[in-house]
Amino acid sequence: MSKTRSLLGAGVLLISAGAQATEPAGLKSALAGERLGLLPAMQFRLSNGNCPDCVTIKQGLWYFQNEVLAVPLPSQPVSSFKQGADIVRGTKEWAPEGARDQLALPGLVWLGAPHILDDARILADGAHVRSSDDAVTSLTLAPQLASNLSYWDPKTTAFFARREVRMRGTYSEAEGKSSFVARTVWPKDFAIDQSKMRAQPLGKDESFATYVRAEGGGASSPFSTRLLWERKPGQARQWQEKPVIGVMLNGAQGDDDEAYGGHFAVATGYLGRQGEWSDWIVNNFYNLDSVSEKGIIAAPVPMDNYLMDLNSGQQYYRPSYMLVAVLNNARTAAAYQGGVQRVFNQFYRHDFTYQHAKANCTGISLDVFKGLGWNVPQRGPTSNLKALGAYAYLSAKDRSLASGRKIYDYLTEEQVRLYPAVAFEAAGNDLLQLVGATKGKARKLTAYEKQLQGDIEALVLVRIPQIPSSRVMGSNPVFSFSEYMKRTPPNQADWKIVPVGARPFPDALRDANTPPPKASSPVPLPVAGIALAGAIGIGALIRRRRKPRPNAG
């Protein structure tokens, strides 16, 4: 006769029949003794998007109907939002001078699976996992999405079999046998170990750009960390349990000509006692109105999910780079996390929508910092003049004003908000300047910038290689429009593109007081102005030619 029982009191049910298997050491609920970024996981409970009594906004839950979530306990304070699309203004009004060190809970954190199996080793056959007590459990992988073009293969098994791992997945027992379905596999030797780090500032001819481009982007390079700066060199480092802000840059994919720009996100959390960082929360913005071929949905997610989910993990299709600011006070990280959680509420509600030029992963992430008061120096648009020419050319070539408008928006958008790699470099340079590691143009600092300046204990660069799989290796992301065009085939018809389907937002979920975001006009205002001026000039010339001339006397 079958029976059900609870695992570690977390409300997670396991099904067993007949003889009972022995639970492997390291197995626990996804919330037991864990952190979710800056917050203790004990303040959350497990649920999914069909939760009828969650305090999470209904629009957010709609995207995760069959996904495992961590949602706030009813007694906990939850992030609110300000209706509207202006992220900078809304954040500034919520946290004047960046002063918000009390962190409410996000409406949801996307966990993907109910269990964690820690301190384990995947066996060479790829079909079993050995826990720290030598118990052997059957191992299967979460299914490959039909739209995901690559997946785990024998190279992946060999990579993980060489190291200890931490996995998220679903554990079950039946007829005396245990099995674990893995959704996320994290290599535990990917640690930010302060004891093994030596100071290595950027050299005279080095920059964040050269670091990212080194070794072709470093997809096949080993995991590495590099100490750029520390406040008290020569003294014993005490980074354990210190709060952090991580600026994440993901590289270019190797088999998608639309993905050379990379991806950008900001993470917060605490550095673990042995340099662990898999439980940091990454604030991941993607287009909600299309269905990702890898199953990615915009959400706050644990770092191990963000990088190592078998379908959606960034490391399965490109290298990554991260600049970590180790802090002596959680206030700057808490202010950012609190601000971005409010933005997720606006995003799920469709107060604003994802736009690849004007509101992409980079722009949204940096707008929260700007609202708090960190004014990352800007670089200006690529070229307003080129934008006008490109608009005219593509509109005529493709017989589409929308096609022309798309290229116009890319060339006129601020480069620090547009390109993940440029944002990574600009933010890194400014942090080095704020702490006095480099010299730059002086400016009057805001209250939040002064907090950053005083709170940063160390700046660490992290290089994260691509996980071997059936996918081709990626490379570094591009830093400019011209670099992007050099990488892509001259004929756009030859581009490798992974098509994605639409995910329309239900009208029933739309706030009656929030009208749908207005679509951009296919004709930019400067173009319309030039056309109008031209029309007026031509009209004046015609009238002048028609004016009667006086007869000669």
C-alpha positions as CSV (number, residue, x, y, z in Angstrom):
1,M,0.0,0.0,0.0
2,S,1.4,3.4,-0.9
3,K,1.8,6.3,1.5
4,T,2.8,9.9,1.5
5,R,5.0,11.8,3.9
6,S,6.5,15.2,4.3
7,L,10.2,15.9,3.8
8,L,11.8,18.1,6.5
9,G,8.5,19.7,7.4
10,A,8.5,21.8,4.2
11,G,5.2,20.6,2.8
12,V,7.0,18.7,0.0
13,L,5.4,15.3,-0.5
14,L,7.3,12.2,-1.4
15,I,5.5,9.1,-2.7
16,S,6.7,5.7,-1.5
17,A,5.4,2.2,-1.8
18,G,6.4,-1.0,0.0
19,A,9.9,-1.0,1.5
20,Q,11.3,2.4,2.2
21,A,14.5,3.6,0.7
22,T,17.1,5.4,2.8
23,E,17.3,9.1,2.0
24,P,20.8,10.1,0.9
25,A,22.8,12.5,3.0
26,G,22.6,16.1,1.7
27,L,19.0,15.8,0.6
28,K,16.7,18.5,1.8
29,S,13.9,20.8,0.9
30,A,14.9,23.7,-1.4
31,L,14.1,26.0,1.5
32,A,15.6,24.2,4.4
33,G,18.5,26.1,5.9
34,E,18.9,28.1,2.7
35,R,19.2,31.7,1.7
36,L,17.5,33.3,-1.2
37,G,19.9,36.1,-1.9
38,L,19.9,38.5,1.1
39,L,16.8,36.8,2.7
40,P,16.5,33.7,4.8
41,A,14.5,31.0,2.9
42,M,12.5,30.3,6.1
43,Q,10.5,33.4,5.3
44,F,9.1,31.7,2.2
45,R,7.1,28.6,1.4
46,L,7.0,26.4,-1.7
47,S,4.1,26.8,-4.2
48,N,3.5,27.3,-7.9
49,G,1.7,29.7,-10.1
50,N,-1.7,28.1,-9.4
51,C,-1.5,29.3,-5.8
52,P,-5.0,30.6,-4.7
53,D,-3.8,32.2,-1.4
54,C,-0.5,33.7,-2.3
55,V,0.1,37.4,-1.7
56,T,2.0,37.6,-5.0
57,I,0.3,39.7,-7.7
58,K,-1.8,37.5,-10.0
59,Q,0.1,38.7,-13.1
60,G,3.3,37.3,-11.8
61,L,1.9,34.0,-10.9
62,W,0.3,33.6,-14.4
63,Y,3.8,33.0,-15.9
64,F,4.7,30.2,-13.6
65,Q,1.5,28.0,-13.4
66,N,3.4,24.7,-13.4
67,E,6.7,25.9,-11.9
68,V,8.0,25.5,-8.4
69,L,8.2,28.9,-6.7
70,A,9.3,30.3,-3.4
71,V,6.5,32.7,-2.3
72,P,6.4,34.8,0.9
73,L,4.7,33.5,4.0
74,P,1.5,35.4,4.8
75,S,3.1,37.1,7.8
76,Q,6.0,38.6,5.8
77,P,6.2,42.1,4.2
78,V,6.1,41.9,0.4
79,S,7.4,44.4,-2.2
80,S,4.8,46.7,-3.6
81,F,5.0,48.8,-6.8
82,K,4.2,52.2,-8.2
83,Q,1.9,52.0,-11.2
84,G,3.6,53.3,-14.3
85,A,6.5,52.8,-16.7
86,D,9.1,55.2,-15.4
87,I,11.5,53.0,-13.5
88,V,13.9,55.8,-12.6
89,R,11.3,58.1,-11.2
90,G,9.4,55.3,-9.3
91,T,12.6,54.0,-7.7
92,K,13.7,57.5,-6.7
93,E,10.3,58.2,-5.1
94,W,10.5,54.9,-3.2
95,A,14.0,55.4,-2.0
96,P,15.0,59.1,-1.8
97,E,18.8,59.3,-1.7
98,G,19.0,55.6,-2.1
99,A,18.2,55.1,1.6
100,R,16.4,51.7,1.8
101,D,18.1,49.1,3.9
102,Q,15.0,47.2,5.0
103,L,14.3,44.6,2.4
104,A,10.7,43.3,1.8
105,L,10.2,39.9,0.1
106,P,9.9,39.5,-3.6
107,G,6.5,38.3,-4.7
108,L,8.1,35.2,-6.0
109,V,11.5,33.5,-6.6
110,W,11.6,30.9,-9.4
111,L,13.2,27.8,-7.9
112,G,12.2,25.3,-10.6
113,A,12.4,22.3,-8.3
114,P,11.4,21.4,-4.7
115,H,14.6,19.6,-3.4
116,I,18.3,20.1,-3.1
117,L,20.9,17.3,-3.1
118,D,24.2,18.7,-1.8
119,D,27.8,17.3,-1.5
120,A,27.1,14.7,-4.2
121,R,29.1,13.2,-7.1
122,I,27.6,12.1,-10.4
123,L,29.0,8.7,-11.4
124,A,30.8,8.2,-14.7
125,D,27.8,6.3,-16.1
126,G,25.7,9.5,-15.8
127,A,22.8,7.4,-14.4
128,H,23.6,7.5,-10.7
129,V,24.7,9.9,-8.1
130,R,26.6,9.1,-4.9
131,S,25.9,11.2,-1.8
132,S,28.4,12.0,1.0
133,D,27.3,8.9,3.0
134,D,28.1,6.7,-0.1
135,A,24.4,6.0,-0.8
136,V,23.9,5.6,-4.6
137,T,20.7,7.1,-6.0
138,S,19.3,6.7,-9.5
139,L,19.8,9.9,-11.5
140,T,17.8,11.1,-14.5
141,L,17.8,14.6,-16.1
142,A,15.0,17.0,-16.5
143,P,13.7,16.5,-20.1
144,Q,15.2,18.6,-22.9
145,L,12.7,21.2,-24.2
146,A,11.6,20.4,-27.7
147,S,12.6,24.0,-28.7
148,N,16.1,23.8,-27.1
149,L,18.6,22.9,-29.8
150,S,21.3,21.5,-27.5
151,Y,21.6,19.6,-24.3
152,W,23.6,17.6,-21.9
153,D,25.8,15.0,-23.6
154,P,28.7,12.7,-22.6
155,K,31.1,15.7,-22.4
156,T,28.8,17.2,-19.7
157,T,28.8,13.9,-17.8
158,A,32.5,13.8,-17.8
159,F,32.8,17.4,-16.7
160,F,30.6,17.0,-13.7
161,A,31.9,13.5,-12.8
162,R,35.3,15.1,-11.9
163,R,33.9,17.3,-9.1
164,E,31.5,17.5,-6.2
165,V,28.1,19.0,-7.1
166,R,25.0,20.6,-5.7
167,M,21.8,19.8,-7.5
168,R,18.2,21.1,-7.6
169,G,15.6,18.6,-8.6
170,T,12.9,16.2,-7.5
171,Y,13.6,13.3,-5.2
172,S,11.2,10.3,-5.0
173,E,11.0,6.8,-3.6
174,A,9.1,3.8,-5.0
175,E,9.3,0.1,-4.1
176,G,12.4,0.6,-1.9
177,K,14.3,2.5,-4.6
178,S,15.2,6.2,-4.7
179,S,15.6,8.4,-7.7
180,F,16.6,12.1,-8.3
181,V,15.5,14.0,-11.3
182,A,18.1,16.8,-11.7
183,R,17.1,20.2,-13.1
184,T,20.2,22.2,-12.0
185,V,23.7,20.9,-11.4
186,W,26.2,23.3,-9.8
187,P,30.0,22.6,-9.7
188,K,31.0,23.2,-6.1
189,D,34.6,24.0,-7.0
190,F,33.4,27.1,-8.6
191,A,34.0,29.0,-5.4
192,I,35.1,32.6,-4.7
193,D,37.9,31.6,-2.3
194,Q,39.5,34.6,-0.6
195,S,42.4,32.5,0.7
196,K,43.6,31.6,-2.8
197,M,43.3,35.1,-4.2
198,R,46.2,37.4,-4.8
199,A,45.9,41.1,-5.7
200,Q,46.0,41.6,-9.5
201,P,44.8,45.1,-10.5
202,L,44.2,45.9,-14.1
203,G,47.5,46.5,-15.8
204,K,48.6,49.5,-17.8
205,D,47.3,48.1,-21.1
206,E,44.4,46.2,-19.6
207,S,40.7,47.0,-19.4
208,F,37.5,45.3,-18.6
209,A,37.1,44.9,-22.4
210,T,40.5,43.1,-22.8
211,Y,39.6,40.9,-19.8
212,V,36.3,39.9,-21.4
213,R,37.9,39.3,-24.9
214,A,40.9,37.3,-23.6
215,E,41.2,33.8,-24.9
216,G,38.3,34.3,-27.3
217,G,36.0,35.1,-24.5
218,G,37.2,32.2,-22.3
219,A,34.4,29.7,-23.0
220,S,37.0,26.9,-22.6
221,S,39.1,28.6,-20.0
222,P,39.1,27.3,-16.4
223,F,37.0,29.0,-13.7
224,S,39.0,31.8,-12.2
225,T,38.8,34.7,-9.8
226,R,40.9,37.8,-9.7
227,L,41.2,40.4,-6.9
228,L,41.2,43.9,-8.5
229,W,41.2,46.0,-5.3
230,E,40.8,45.6,-1.6
231,R,40.4,48.3,1.1
232,K,42.9,46.8,3.6
233,P,45.6,45.0,1.6
234,G,47.9,42.8,3.7
235,Q,45.4,42.2,6.4
236,A,43.5,39.0,7.0
237,R,40.5,38.9,4.7
238,Q,37.2,38.5,6.5
239,W,34.7,38.1,3.6
240,Q,32.7,35.2,5.0
241,E,29.0,36.1,5.3
242,K,29.6,39.5,3.7
243,P,26.9,41.0,1.5
244,V,27.7,41.5,-2.2
245,I,26.5,43.1,-5.4
246,G,27.4,41.1,-8.5
247,V,27.4,42.7,-11.9
248,M,26.9,39.8,-14.4
249,L,27.8,39.8,-18.1
250,N,27.0,36.7,-20.2
251,G,28.8,36.3,-23.5
252,A,27.8,35.7,-27.1
253,Q,26.2,32.4,-28.2
254,G,28.0,30.4,-30.8
255,D,25.0,29.4,-32.9
256,D,22.7,32.4,-32.8
257,D,23.5,35.5,-34.9
258,E,21.0,37.6,-32.9
259,A,22.7,36.8,-29.6
260,Y,26.2,38.3,-30.1
261,G,25.3,41.2,-27.7
262,G,25.3,38.9,-24.7
263,H,23.1,39.4,-21.6
264,F,23.3,41.5,-18.4
265,A,21.9,41.1,-14.9
266,V,22.6,42.2,-11.3
267,A,22.8,39.8,-8.4
268,T,22.7,40.2,-4.6
269,G,23.4,37.9,-1.7
270,Y,26.0,36.9,0.9
271,L,29.4,35.3,0.2
272,G,29.4,31.8,1.9
273,R,32.0,30.6,4.5
274,Q,33.8,28.6,1.8
275,G,33.3,31.1,-0.9
276,E,29.8,29.7,-2.0
277,W,27.6,31.9,-4.2
278,S,25.1,29.5,-5.7
279,D,22.3,31.0,-3.5
280,W,22.7,34.6,-4.7
281,I,19.6,36.0,-6.3
282,V,20.0,37.1,-9.9
283,N,17.4,39.6,-11.3
284,N,16.9,38.3,-14.8
285,F,15.0,40.3,-17.3
286,Y,13.8,38.7,-20.6
287,N,11.0,39.4,-23.0
288,L,7.8,38.2,-21.3
289,D,5.8,38.5,-24.6
290,S,7.7,35.7,-26.4
291,V,8.3,32.1,-25.4
292,S,12.0,31.5,-24.9
293,E,13.3,28.4,-26.7
294,K,15.3,27.5,-23.6
295,G,12.3,28.1,-21.2
296,I,13.6,31.3,-19.7
297,I,11.1,33.5,-17.9
298,A,12.0,36.8,-16.4
299,A,12.2,36.5,-12.6
300,P,14.4,36.7,-9.6
301,V,16.2,33.3,-9.6
302,P,19.0,31.6,-7.5
303,M,22.4,31.9,-9.2
304,D,22.6,28.1,-9.7
305,N,19.4,28.2,-11.7
306,Y,20.5,31.2,-13.6
307,L,23.8,29.7,-14.8
308,M,23.3,25.9,-14.6
309,D,19.7,25.0,-15.3
310,L,19.9,22.2,-17.8
311,N,17.7,24.0,-20.3
312,S,17.8,27.7,-19.4
313,G,21.2,28.0,-17.7
314,Q,23.4,30.7,-19.3
315,Q,26.5,28.5,-19.0
316,Y,25.2,25.8,-21.3
317,Y,25.5,28.2,-24.3
318,R,28.1,30.9,-23.5
319,P,30.9,32.0,-21.1
320,S,30.1,34.6,-18.4
321,Y,32.0,37.2,-16.4
322,M,31.1,38.8,-13.1
323,L,32.4,41.8,-11.1
324,V,31.7,41.3,-7.4
325,A,31.6,44.1,-4.9
326,V,32.1,42.6,-1.5
327,L,30.4,45.0,1.0
328,N,30.8,45.7,4.7
329,N,27.1,46.8,4.9
330,A,24.1,45.3,3.2
331,R,22.3,48.6,2.7
332,T,23.4,49.3,-0.9
333,A,22.6,45.7,-2.0
334,A,19.3,45.8,-0.1
335,A,18.3,49.0,-1.7
336,Y,19.0,47.7,-5.2
337,Q,17.2,44.4,-4.5
338,G,14.2,46.1,-3.0
339,G,14.0,48.5,-6.0
340,V,14.3,45.8,-8.6
341,Q,11.6,43.7,-6.9
342,R,9.2,46.5,-7.4
343,V,10.2,46.8,-11.0
344,F,9.4,43.1,-11.5
345,N,5.9,43.8,-10.3
346,Q,5.5,46.5,-12.8
347,F,6.9,44.3,-15.5
348,Y,4.6,41.4,-14.8
349,R,1.6,43.8,-14.8
350,H,2.8,45.1,-18.2
351,D,3.1,48.7,-17.0
352,F,6.0,48.6,-19.4
353,T,7.2,46.0,-21.9
354,Y,10.6,44.7,-22.9
355,Q,12.1,46.5,-25.8
356,H,15.4,45.3,-27.3
357,A,16.8,48.8,-27.7
358,K,15.1,51.0,-25.1
359,A,14.1,48.7,-22.3
360,N,16.3,45.5,-22.5
361,C,18.0,43.6,-19.7
362,T,20.8,46.2,-19.4
363,G,18.6,49.3,-19.5
364,I,16.1,48.0,-17.0
365,S,18.8,46.9,-14.6
366,L,20.8,50.1,-14.8
367,D,17.6,52.3,-14.4
368,V,17.1,50.9,-10.9
369,F,20.7,52.0,-10.0
370,K,20.0,55.3,-11.6
371,G,16.8,55.7,-9.5
372,L,18.8,55.0,-6.4
373,G,21.5,57.5,-7.3
374,W,24.3,55.5,-9.0
375,N,24.9,57.5,-12.2
376,V,27.1,55.2,-14.2
377,P,28.9,57.5,-16.7
378,Q,27.2,57.5,-20.2
379,R,28.9,57.3,-23.6
380,G,26.2,58.6,-25.9
381,P,24.5,56.9,-28.9
382,T,26.4,55.1,-31.6
383,S,25.6,57.8,-34.2
384,N,22.5,59.9,-34.8
385,L,23.6,60.7,-38.3
386,K,24.2,57.0,-39.2
387,A,20.8,56.3,-37.7
388,L,19.1,58.6,-40.2
389,G,20.9,56.9,-43.1
390,A,20.3,53.4,-41.9
391,Y,16.6,54.2,-41.4
392,A,16.2,55.4,-44.9
393,Y,18.2,52.5,-46.4
394,L,16.5,49.6,-44.5
395,S,13.0,51.1,-44.9
396,A,13.5,51.1,-48.6
397,K,15.4,47.8,-48.8
398,D,12.9,45.8,-46.7
399,R,9.9,47.9,-47.7
400,S,9.1,48.3,-44.1
401,L,9.2,51.4,-41.9
402,A,9.2,49.2,-38.9
403,S,12.5,47.6,-40.1
404,G,14.0,51.1,-40.4
405,R,12.7,52.1,-37.0
406,K,14.4,49.1,-35.4
407,I,17.8,50.0,-36.6
408,Y,17.2,53.7,-35.9
409,D,16.5,52.9,-32.2
410,Y,19.6,50.8,-31.9
411,L,21.9,53.5,-33.3
412,T,20.3,56.4,-31.2
413,E,20.1,54.6,-27.9
414,E,22.7,55.3,-25.1
415,Q,25.3,52.6,-25.5
416,V,25.7,52.0,-21.8
417,R,22.0,51.1,-21.7
418,L,22.0,49.1,-24.9
419,Y,25.1,46.9,-24.8
420,P,25.6,44.5,-21.9
421,A,29.4,44.5,-22.4
422,V,29.6,48.3,-22.5
423,A,27.5,48.5,-19.3
424,F,29.8,46.0,-17.6
425,E,32.9,48.0,-18.5
426,A,31.3,51.3,-17.6
427,A,30.1,50.1,-14.2
428,G,33.4,48.4,-13.5
429,N,35.4,51.5,-14.4
430,D,33.2,53.7,-12.2
431,L,33.4,51.4,-9.2
432,L,37.2,51.4,-9.5
433,Q,37.1,55.2,-9.6
434,L,34.7,55.4,-6.7
435,V,37.0,53.5,-4.4
436,G,40.0,55.4,-5.5
437,A,41.7,52.5,-7.4
438,T,41.8,54.6,-10.6
439,K,41.6,58.2,-11.5
440,G,38.9,59.7,-13.6
441,K,36.7,62.8,-14.2
442,A,35.6,64.1,-10.8
443,R,31.9,64.5,-10.1
444,K,29.7,65.4,-7.2
445,L,28.6,62.1,-5.6
446,T,25.1,61.3,-4.7
447,A,24.2,59.8,-1.3
448,Y,24.0,56.3,-2.8
449,E,27.3,56.7,-4.5
450,K,28.9,57.7,-1.2
451,Q,27.4,54.6,0.4
452,L,28.9,52.4,-2.4
453,Q,32.2,54.2,-1.9
454,G,32.3,53.6,1.8
455,D,30.8,50.1,1.8
456,I,32.9,48.3,-0.7
457,E,35.6,46.1,0.9
458,A,36.9,44.4,-2.3
459,L,36.3,44.1,-6.0
460,V,36.7,40.7,-7.5
461,L,36.5,39.6,-11.2
462,V,35.1,36.1,-11.9
463,R,35.4,34.2,-15.2
464,I,32.9,31.4,-15.6
465,P,33.5,28.9,-18.5
466,Q,30.8,27.4,-20.7
467,I,29.7,23.9,-19.6
468,P,30.6,21.3,-22.3
469,S,27.5,20.0,-24.0
470,S,26.2,19.3,-27.5
471,R,26.2,23.1,-28.1
472,V,29.0,24.9,-29.9
473,M,31.2,27.1,-27.8
474,G,30.3,30.8,-27.4
475,S,32.6,33.8,-27.2
476,N,32.9,37.3,-25.8
477,P,29.9,39.7,-26.4
478,V,30.3,42.6,-28.7
479,F,31.1,46.1,-27.5
480,S,29.7,48.1,-30.5
481,F,27.3,48.0,-33.4
482,S,30.2,47.8,-35.9
483,E,31.6,44.8,-34.1
484,Y,28.2,43.2,-34.2
485,M,27.9,43.7,-38.0
486,K,31.4,42.2,-38.6
487,R,30.4,39.0,-36.9
488,T,27.1,38.5,-38.7
489,P,26.8,37.3,-42.3
490,P,26.4,40.3,-44.8
491,N,23.0,38.9,-46.0
492,Q,20.5,38.7,-43.1
493,A,18.9,35.8,-44.9
494,D,22.0,33.7,-44.0
495,W,21.8,34.5,-40.2
496,K,21.3,31.6,-37.8
497,I,18.2,32.5,-35.8
498,V,16.2,30.5,-33.4
499,P,12.5,31.5,-34.0
500,V,10.3,31.9,-30.9
501,G,6.6,32.0,-30.5
502,A,4.5,34.8,-29.0
503,R,3.1,34.8,-25.5
504,P,0.2,37.3,-25.5
505,F,-0.6,38.9,-22.2
506,P,-4.3,38.2,-21.3
507,D,-6.6,41.2,-21.3
508,A,-8.2,39.8,-18.1
509,L,-5.0,40.4,-16.2
510,R,-4.5,43.9,-17.4
511,D,-5.2,46.6,-14.9
512,A,-8.1,48.7,-16.1
513,N,-6.3,51.8,-15.0
514,T,-3.2,50.9,-16.9
515,P,-3.6,51.2,-20.7
516,P,-1.5,49.0,-22.9
517,P,1.9,50.5,-23.6
518,K,1.9,52.6,-26.8
519,A,3.8,51.2,-29.7
520,S,6.5,53.4,-31.2
521,S,5.7,55.3,-34.3
522,P,7.4,53.7,-37.4
523,V,8.6,57.1,-38.3
524,P,11.0,58.7,-35.7
525,L,10.4,62.3,-34.8
526,P,13.6,63.6,-36.4
527,V,12.8,61.8,-39.6
528,A,9.3,63.2,-39.5
529,G,10.7,66.7,-38.9
530,I,13.1,66.4,-41.8
531,A,10.4,65.1,-44.1
532,L,8.1,68.0,-43.0
533,A,10.8,70.6,-43.5
534,G,11.5,69.1,-46.9
535,A,7.9,69.2,-47.8
536,I,7.6,72.9,-46.7
537,G,10.7,73.8,-48.7
538,I,9.5,72.1,-51.8
539,G,6.1,73.8,-51.5
540,A,7.8,77.2,-51.0
541,L,9.9,76.6,-54.1
542,I,6.8,75.6,-56.2
543,R,5.0,78.7,-55.1
544,R,8.0,80.9,-55.9
545,R,8.2,79.5,-59.4
546,R,4.5,80.2,-60.0
547,K,4.7,83.8,-58.9
548,P,4.2,86.2,-61.9
549,R,7.3,88.0,-63.0
550,P,7.2,91.8,-63.7
551,N,7.6,92.8,-67.4
552,A,10.8,94.4,-68.4
553,G,10.4,98.2,-69.2
